[in-house]
Amino acid sequence: MAIEDQEELKGDSPNDAATPEKDGPEKDGPEKDGPAANELVDDGPVGDGSMERGDDETESLNLDVQVTSPSACQRHVTVTVSREDIDRYLDDAYSELMATSDVPGFRKGRAPRKLVETRYKKEIGEQIKGSLLMDSLGQVSEAEDFAAISEPDLNLDAIEVPDDGPMTFEFDIEVRPEFEMPQWQGLKLARPVRDFTDKDVNRELEKMISRYGQLAPHDGPASAGDYLSVNITGSYQDNQISHEEDRLLRIRPTLSFSDGRLEGFGPLAEGVHVGDRFRGQVELTQDAPNELLREKTIDVEFEVLEVKKLKLPELTAGILQEMGEFESEEDLREAIFANLNRQLQYQQQQQVRQQISNELARNADFDLPPGLLKRQSHRELERAVMELRRSGFGESDIRAHENELRQNSANSTARALKEHFILERIAEAENIEADEGDFEKEIFLMAAQSGESPRRVRAQIEKRGLMDVLQNQIVERKVLELIQSNARFEDEPYEIGESDIEAIPIAAGGGDGVASIHDASHDSDSTASDQAASDQAALADTEKANKGQEEEAATETSAD
C-alpha cells in the first residue's frame, strides 16, 4: 500500500467542513521497502486505532484478526471489522455532516437525517472505509508481534463497506524473519594478514603511474594490456539482441558483462588489427535482464575500430602534483602503503563476514520471498559499491565486483539479506547504533575515493535516499567488529591477486538497460587518465587523513 493509497484511504468527503479529522501517518524518514510498512509496524499505528469520543475518551475497534505464516518472512492477515463499529463510524460521520449538508429544498444544515443519508451514502461510505482501514491497520500494528519490511499488499478497490454484517479485508505483508539468536561469541575464524613490503608498493606504484599514461593509436597488432575501441554486437541464433557503439576495452584474460562473462577474451583479442572482427560466446546468468535468454549461450562479435597502446609517463614533479599534490615520491609511497592497508582491511572484513554468516546461518536458516529479493537487489548493489569505495578500491575493481553481483543477483542478495537480519538482531541486543560521527567518517572515505567534497557526497546520498543503506552498513560493521573482538583467529597469508578481468556495465544479452551506479565520468569508455582521477583523490585524501589523525592525536595528548 503506497503513500498514494494511504491518501486514498481517507476517501472524498462530501463537504470540506464535514470531513471528520483522523490522525494520519507521518511520512517522514528514510524508506526501507516502503513507508507504509514502517508506519504499520515499526513507527506505531497508521491511524490512532480508535474512534474519538467526547472528552478525549477513545473506543477501540472490535476486530477479529487472523494471521497465517506462509513462510518465515511472509504473513497473510485477515481482518474482520464488526457491524457495531461500522454503524458507529457511520453515525459519527453523518452526525458531523448534518450541520453543513446541502440538500435541495432545505436550508443548509436543516435537511432531515434520512435525506442526508440517502444523498451522501456513497461519499460517506468511501470516507468511513478509509477511516476504518486506517484505524484497523493501526490497531493491528499494535497488537501483532511482527515487524514489517515491505508495504502491505492491499487491494483497496476490492474492499467494500457492506449494508449489513461485518466488513472483512485481507492483505499480505513481508516481515523480519523470526529465528533463535545464534551463538556468536567465541567463533573460530580465519583472517588474511600481510605485512606489505616495498615490492608491493612498487607494484602498486607502477599500476598507479599507468593510469596517468596517454593512449596513442597503434597501427600494428594488439597485444595483452593494449586497448581496443570496438563495436559490440550480441546475437542469439543469428538474431541480433544487443549492440554497443565505440566501447573502449583493455585486453585482459576475461571480459565481464553485467549478465555473463567471456572467458578467454585475451587470447581472442591478441593479434587483431584495425578493421578485424572476432567472436566469442557468453553464457548468460540466471539473473540476466533478458529473461527469455537466461542461462542461454549467445554469440558476441567485436568489430575493431582502433588499437591503442598506453604510453607511461615519468614520475616527475608535475605528475606527483597531479596524482594528489604530493611533494615527493616518498609521500606518494606512504599514501599507497596506507591505501593497501585499507584494502586489506576490506578483504579481512569480507572474509570474516562470510565465515560469520556461514556459522550463524546454520542456526538461523530461513527462505526469503522472491519479491523481496528482487526489490532489494539494487539497494544491496549500492551498499556493496559504497563499501568498496570507502575502502579505497579503484573504479575498474568496483565495476568488476558490481558486474559479479549483477551476474548472481538473487544469490548475492539472499546472502546479504540473511546476514543483515542476523547482524541486526545482534545490534538490537547489544544496543549498537550509528551516530553522526560514524556518518561523517564513512562519507569522508567515500569522498576521498571519488575526488568530490564530503558535503557533495552526502548531498548525493541523501538525494538518492541511501542514508538508511549507509546506516545499515555502519551498524553491521560495528557488529562485525564486536564479533571479531570475541573471536579466536587463525591468521593466514593474504595474496595480492593481479586483475585479470575487464568489466563493462552493459548486458551482452540485451533486455532492460543496465545503469551503472558510477557517474558517467567513470564509465568504461573513459581514458586511462580519466580512470586515475578517483585514485589520485583517494591517495591525496588518505595522506590528508593520516596527517589529520596525527594532529588530532597530538591535540588530545596535549589536552590530557
C-alpha positions in Angstrom: 0.0 0.0 0.0 1.9 3.1 -1.2 1.6 6.6 0.0 -0.9 7.4 -2.7 -3.1 4.5 -1.5 -2.9 5.8 2.1 -4.2 9.2 0.9 -7.0 7.3 -1.0 -8.0 5.6 2.2 -9.2 8.9 3.6 -11.9 9.0 0.9 -13.6 12.0 -0.7 -15.6 13.9 1.8 -19.0 15.3 0.6 -18.2 18.6 2.2 -14.9 20.1 3.3 -16.3 21.3 6.6 -17.9 18.0 7.2 -14.8 15.9 7.0 -14.1 14.1 10.2 -10.4 14.6 11.1 -8.4 11.5 11.7 -4.8 11.1 12.7 -3.0 10.1 9.5 0.5 8.7 9.0 3.6 10.8 9.3 5.5 10.3 6.0 9.0 11.2 7.2 12.3 9.3 7.5 14.2 7.2 5.0 12.4 4.5 3.1 13.4 0.8 3.5 11.0 -1.2 1.4 8.0 1.2 1.8 6.9 3.9 4.2 3.6 2.2 4.7 5.2 -0.8 6.2 7.2 1.3 8.6 4.1 3.2 9.6 2.2 -0.1 10.0 4.5 -1.7 12.5 7.9 -0.1 13.2 6.8 3.5 13.8 3.5 2.9 15.5 -0.1 2.7 14.2 -1.1 4.1 10.8 -4.2 5.7 12.4 -4.9 6.2 16.1 -6.6 2.8 16.2 -9.8 4.2 17.7 -12.7 6.5 17.3 -12.6 9.8 19.2 -15.4 10.1 21.7 -16.3 13.1 23.9 -13.8 14.1 26.5 -10.7 12.6 24.9 -12.2 9.1 25.5 -11.3 6.5 22.9 -13.0 3.3 22.0 -11.0 0.5 20.3 -12.3 -1.3 17.3 -13.7 -4.8 17.9 -11.5 -6.6 15.4 -11.1 -10.3 14.6 -7.6 -10.7 13.3 -6.3 -14.0 11.8 -2.6 -14.3 10.9 -1.0 -17.1 9.0 2.7 -17.6 8.1 3.2 -19.0 4.5 7.0 -18.6 5.1 9.4 -17.1 7.7 9.2 -13.7 6.0 5.6 -13.7 5.0 2.3 -13.1 6.8 -1.2 -13.3 5.5 -3.5 -11.2 7.6 -7.4 -11.3 7.6 -9.2 -8.6 9.5 -12.9 -8.5 10.3 -14.5 -5.3 11.5 -17.7 -5.7 13.5 -21.0 -4.4 12.4 -21.2 -2.3 15.6 -18.0 -0.5 14.7 -19.2 0.2 11.1 -22.5 1.6 12.4 -20.6 3.7 15.0 -18.4 5.2 12.3 -21.4 5.9 10.1 -23.3 7.5 12.9 -20.4 9.8 13.8 -19.8 10.8 10.1 -23.4 11.6 9.4 -23.8 13.5 12.7 -20.8 15.7 11.8 -22.2 16.2 8.3 -25.7 17.3 9.4 -24.7 20.9 10.3 -23.2 21.6 6.9 -25.1 19.4 4.5 -26.7 20.8 1.4 -29.9 19.2 0.3 -32.2 20.8 -2.4 -35.4 22.2 -0.8 -33.8 22.7 2.6 -31.7 25.4 4.2 -28.1 24.4 4.8 -27.9 22.0 7.8 -31.7 21.8 8.1 -32.5 18.7 6.0 -33.8 15.5 7.7 -31.2 13.0 8.5 -32.8 10.3 6.4 -32.5 12.5 3.3 -28.9 13.4 4.2 -28.0 9.7 4.5 -29.7 8.9 1.1 -27.9 11.8 -0.7 -24.4 11.2 0.7 -24.5 7.5 1.2 -21.7 6.8 -1.4 -19.4 9.6 -0.3 -19.8 8.7 3.4 -19.3 5.0 2.6 -15.9 5.7 1.0 -15.0 8.1 3.8 -15.5 5.6 6.6 -14.0 2.8 4.6 -10.8 4.8 4.6 -11.1 5.6 8.3 -11.9 2.0 9.3 -9.0 0.7 7.2 -6.5 3.2 8.6 -7.6 2.7 12.2 -7.8 -1.1 11.8 -4.2 -1.2 10.4 -3.0 0.9 13.3 -4.6 -1.3 15.8 -3.3 -4.5 14.1 0.2 -2.9 14.2 0.0 -2.5 18.0 -1.5 -5.9 18.7 0.5 -8.2 16.4 4.1 -9.2 17.1 5.9 -8.8 13.8 8.0 -6.1 12.2 7.1 -5.3 8.6 9.8 -4.8 6.0 7.6 -4.1 3.0 4.3 -2.4 2.1 1.1 -4.3 2.8 -0.3 -5.8 -0.4 -3.8 -4.4 0.0 -6.4 -4.1 -2.9 -8.5 -1.1 -1.9 -10.9 -1.5 -4.8 -11.9 -5.0 -3.7 -12.9 -3.7 -0.2 -16.5 -2.5 0.3 -18.5 -1.4 3.3 -21.5 -3.7 3.4 -25.0 -2.6 4.1 -25.4 -5.4 6.6 -22.9 -7.6 8.5 -19.2 -7.1 9.2 -16.5 -5.8 6.8 -13.6 -8.1 6.0 -10.4 -7.4 4.3 -7.1 -9.2 3.9 -3.5 -8.4 2.9 -0.1 -10.0 2.6 3.0 -8.4 4.1 6.7 -9.3 4.4 8.2 -9.2 7.8 11.5 -9.7 9.5 12.1 -13.4 10.0 11.9 -15.0 13.4 14.7 -17.2 14.5 16.7 -18.1 17.5 19.6 -15.9 18.3 22.7 -17.8 17.2 25.8 -18.1 19.4 28.2 -15.5 18.2 30.8 -15.3 21.0 33.9 -17.3 20.7 33.8 -18.1 17.0 37.0 -19.5 15.4 37.8 -17.6 12.3 40.5 -17.4 9.6 41.9 -14.0 8.9 44.1 -12.9 6.0 47.1 -10.9 7.0 50.1 -9.4 5.2 52.9 -7.1 6.1 53.2 -5.0 2.9 56.8 -4.6 1.5 58.5 -2.2 -0.8 57.9 -4.7 -3.6 54.1 -4.5 -3.0 54.3 -0.7 -3.0 56.4 -0.7 -6.2 53.9 -2.9 -8.0 51.0 -0.7 -6.9 53.0 2.4 -7.9 53.5 1.0 -11.4 49.8 0.4 -11.7 49.1 4.0 -10.5 51.5 5.5 -12.9 50.0 3.6 -15.8 46.6 5.2 -15.1 48.2 8.6 -15.9 49.5 7.5 -19.2 48.2 8.5 -22.6 46.5 6.3 -25.1 48.1 6.5 -28.6 46.8 4.9 -31.8 48.8 1.8 -32.9 49.0 0.5 -36.5 50.3 -3.0 -35.6 48.6 -6.0 -34.0 47.1 -5.7 -30.5 48.9 -7.2 -27.5 47.9 -8.1 -24.0 47.3 -4.9 -22.0 46.5 -2.8 -25.1 43.2 -1.1 -25.6 40.6 -1.6 -28.3 37.9 0.7 -29.5 35.2 -1.7 -30.6 31.6 -2.1 -31.7 29.9 -4.9 -29.8 27.0 -7.0 -31.1 25.2 -9.7 -29.3 23.2 -12.3 -31.2 21.2 -15.5 -30.5 20.5 -18.0 -33.2 21.6 -15.3 -35.8 19.2 -12.7 -34.4 20.7 -9.5 -33.0 19.8 -8.9 -29.4 22.2 -6.1 -28.4 24.5 -3.5 -29.9 27.0 -1.1 -28.4 29.0 1.5 -30.4 32.6 2.5 -29.8 33.4 0.9 -26.5 36.9 1.1 -25.1 38.2 -2.2 -23.7 41.5 -3.3 -22.3 42.8 -6.7 -23.4 42.6 -8.9 -20.3 42.0 -12.6 -19.9 38.3 -12.2 -19.1 35.7 -9.7 -20.2 32.8 -9.2 -17.7 29.4 -8.1 -18.8 26.6 -7.4 -16.3 24.9 -10.6 -17.4 27.8 -13.0 -18.0 31.5 -13.5 -18.7 33.5 -14.0 -21.8 36.3 -16.3 -20.6 39.4 -16.3 -22.9 38.8 -12.8 -24.2 42.5 -12.0 -24.1 43.6 -14.8 -26.5 40.8 -13.8 -28.8 41.8 -10.2 -29.0 45.5 -10.5 -29.1 46.9 -10.1 -32.6 43.9 -8.3 -34.1 44.3 -5.2 -36.4 42.0 -2.3 -37.1 39.1 -3.5 -39.2 39.2 -7.1 -37.9 36.2 -8.8 -36.4 36.3 -11.6 -33.8 33.7 -13.6 -31.9 33.2 -15.2 -28.6 30.4 -16.9 -26.6 28.8 -15.8 -23.3 26.6 -17.9 -21.2 24.0 -15.6 -19.7 23.3 -15.9 -15.9 20.1 -16.9 -14.3 19.5 -13.3 -13.4 20.2 -11.7 -16.8 17.9 -8.8 -17.7 16.8 -10.6 -20.8 14.5 -13.1 -19.1 13.9 -15.1 -22.3 17.6 -15.9 -22.7 18.6 -16.6 -19.1 21.2 -19.4 -19.0 21.4 -19.5 -22.8 24.7 -19.2 -24.7 24.9 -16.2 -27.0 27.4 -15.0 -29.6 29.2 -11.8 -29.2 31.0 -10.1 -32.1 33.6 -7.4 -31.8 34.5 -5.0 -34.7 37.9 -3.4 -34.1 37.7 0.4 -34.8 41.1 1.3 -33.3 44.1 -0.3 -31.4 45.7 1.8 -28.8 48.8 1.5 -26.7 49.4 3.1 -23.3 52.4 5.4 -23.0 53.6 5.6 -19.4 54.7 9.0 -18.0 57.8 9.6 -16.0 57.3 10.2 -12.3 58.0 14.0 -12.5 57.1 16.7 -10.0 54.2 17.6 -12.3 52.8 14.0 -12.2 53.2 13.9 -8.4 51.1 17.1 -8.1 48.5 15.7 -10.5 48.3 12.4 -8.5 47.5 14.2 -5.3 49.7 17.2 -4.7 52.5 15.1 -3.3 55.7 16.9 -2.5 57.9 13.8 -3.1 57.8 10.2 -4.3 58.2 9.2 -0.6 54.9 11.0 0.2 53.2 9.1 -2.6 54.6 5.8 -1.5 53.3 6.4 2.1 49.9 7.1 0.7 50.0 3.9 -1.4 51.0 1.9 1.6 48.1 3.3 3.6 45.7 2.5 0.7 46.9 -1.0 0.5 46.2 -1.5 4.2 42.7 -0.1 3.7 42.1 -2.7 1.0 43.5 -5.4 3.2 41.1 -4.4 6.0 38.2 -4.7 3.5 39.4 -8.2 2.5 39.6 -9.1 6.2 36.1 -7.8 6.8 34.6 -9.6 3.8 36.3 -12.9 4.6 35.4 -12.7 8.3 31.8 -11.6 7.4 31.4 -14.6 5.1 32.6 -17.0 7.8 30.4 -15.4 10.5 27.4 -15.6 8.1 28.0 -19.3 7.4 28.4 -20.1 11.2 25.4 -18.1 12.3 23.1 -19.1 9.4 23.4 -22.8 10.5 21.0 -22.0 13.3 19.1 -19.3 11.5 18.1 -20.9 8.2 15.1 -19.3 6.5 13.8 -18.7 3.0 13.3 -15.2 1.5 10.4 -14.3 -0.8 11.4 -13.8 -4.4 9.7 -10.4 -4.5 11.8 -9.2 -1.6 15.0 -10.3 -3.2 14.1 -8.6 -6.5 13.3 -5.3 -4.7 16.4 -5.4 -2.6 18.9 -6.4 -5.2 19.7 -2.8 -6.4 20.0 -1.5 -2.8 22.4 -4.3 -2.0 24.4 -3.4 -5.1 24.6 0.2 -4.0 25.6 -0.9 -0.5 28.4 -3.0 -1.9 29.7 -0.2 -4.1 29.7 2.3 -1.2 31.7 -0.3 0.9 34.3 -0.7 -1.9 34.6 3.0 -2.5 35.2 3.8 1.2 37.9 1.0 1.2 40.0 2.7 -1.4 39.4 0.5 -4.5 39.7 1.9 -8.0 36.7 2.2 -10.4 37.8 -0.7 -12.6 37.9 -3.0 -9.5 34.5 -1.7 -8.4 33.0 -2.2 -11.9 34.2 -5.8 -11.9 32.7 -6.5 -8.5 29.4 -4.8 -9.5 29.1 -7.0 -12.6 29.8 -10.1 -10.4 27.0 -9.1 -8.1 24.6 -8.5 -11.1 25.5 -11.8 -12.6 24.4 -13.6 -9.4 21.9 -11.1 -8.2 19.4 -13.5 -6.4 22.0 -15.5 -4.6 24.2 -12.5 -3.5 21.1 -10.5 -2.4 19.8 -13.5 -0.4 23.1 -14.0 1.3 23.4 -10.3 2.1 19.8 -10.1 3.5 20.3 -13.1 5.7 23.5 -11.5 7.1 21.6 -8.3 7.6 18.8 -9.9 9.6 21.2 -11.8 11.8 23.5 -8.8 12.4 20.5 -6.6 13.0 19.3 -8.9 15.8 22.7 -8.8 17.5 22.8 -5.0 17.1 19.5 -4.6 18.9 20.5 -7.0 21.7 23.8 -5.1 22.2 22.4 -1.6 21.7 24.7 -0.9 18.7 23.7 2.2 16.7 25.3 4.6 14.2 26.0 8.2 15.4 26.7 11.3 13.4 30.5 10.8 13.7 30.2 7.4 12.1 28.3 9.0 9.1 30.9 11.7 8.7 33.8 9.2 8.7 32.1 7.0 6.0 31.2 10.0 3.8 34.8 11.3 4.2 36.2 8.0 3.0 33.9 7.8 0.0 34.7 11.4 -0.9 38.4 10.5 -0.7 37.9 7.9 -3.4 35.5 9.9 -5.7 37.5 13.1 -5.6 34.5 15.1 -4.5 33.9 17.1 -1.3 32.3 15.3 1.6 29.4 17.8 1.5 28.6 16.9 -2.1 28.9 13.2 -1.5 26.5 13.5 1.5 24.0 15.5 -0.7 24.1 12.8 -3.4 23.5 10.0 -0.8 20.5 11.9 0.7 19.1 12.8 -2.7 19.1 9.1 -3.7 17.6 8.0 -0.4 20.6 5.9 0.6 21.2 7.2 4.1 19.4 4.2 5.6 21.7 1.9 3.5 24.7 3.8 4.8 23.3 3.5 8.4 22.9 -0.3 8.0 26.5 -0.5 6.6 27.8 1.3 9.7 25.8 -0.8 12.2 26.7 -4.1 10.5 30.4 -3.2 10.5 30.2 -2.4 14.3 28.5 -5.7 14.9 31.2 -7.5 12.9 33.9 -5.7 15.0 32.2 -6.8 18.2 32.0 -10.4 17.0 35.7 -10.3 16.0 36.7 -8.9 19.4 35.1 -12.0 20.9 36.5 -14.5 18.3 39.6 -16.7 18.1 41.6 -16.0 15.0 43.9 -18.2 12.9 46.0 -16.0 10.6 46.6 -17.0 7.0 48.7 -15.2 4.3 46.9 -12.7 2.1 48.0 -12.9 -1.6 47.6 -9.9 -3.8 45.9 -11.0 -7.0 46.6 -9.5 -10.3 43.5 -8.0 -12.0 42.6 -10.3 -15.0 39.1 -9.0 -15.5 38.0 -6.2 -17.8 34.4 -5.1 -16.7 31.9 -3.0 -18.7 28.4 -2.0 -17.4 26.4 -3.4 -20.3 24.3 -6.5 -20.8 25.5 -8.7 -23.6 22.1 -10.3 -23.9 20.2 -7.1 -24.1 16.9 -6.7 -22.2 16.4 -3.8 -19.8 19.2 -1.3 -19.8 21.8 -1.7 -17.1 22.6 1.5 -15.4 26.0 1.6 -13.7 26.0 3.0 -10.2 29.0 5.1 -11.1 29.0 8.6 -12.5 29.4 8.9 -16.3 32.9 10.1 -15.8 33.8 6.6 -14.5 32.2 4.7 -17.5 34.2 2.1 -19.3 35.0 4.3 -22.3 37.0 6.7 -20.2 40.7 7.1 -20.8 43.4 5.8 -18.5 43.9 9.4 -17.3 40.2 9.7 -16.5 40.1 6.5 -14.6 43.0 7.7 -12.5 41.0 10.7 -11.1 39.4 8.7 -8.3 42.7 7.0 -7.4 44.6 10.3 -7.1 41.8 11.7 -4.9 41.9 8.6 -2.7 45.7 8.8 -2.3 45.6 12.5 -1.6 42.8 12.3 1.0 44.5 9.2 2.5 47.5 11.4 3.1 45.4 14.2 4.5 43.5 11.8 6.7 46.8 10.4 8.1 48.1 13.9 8.8 44.7 14.9 10.3 44.7 11.9 12.6 48.3 12.7 13.8 47.3 16.3 14.5 44.1 15.1 16.3 46.1 12.7 18.4 48.6 15.3 19.3 45.8 17.7 20.3 44.2 15.1 22.5 47.5 14.3 24.2 48.1 18.0 24.8 44.6 18.3 26.3 45.1 15.3 28.5 
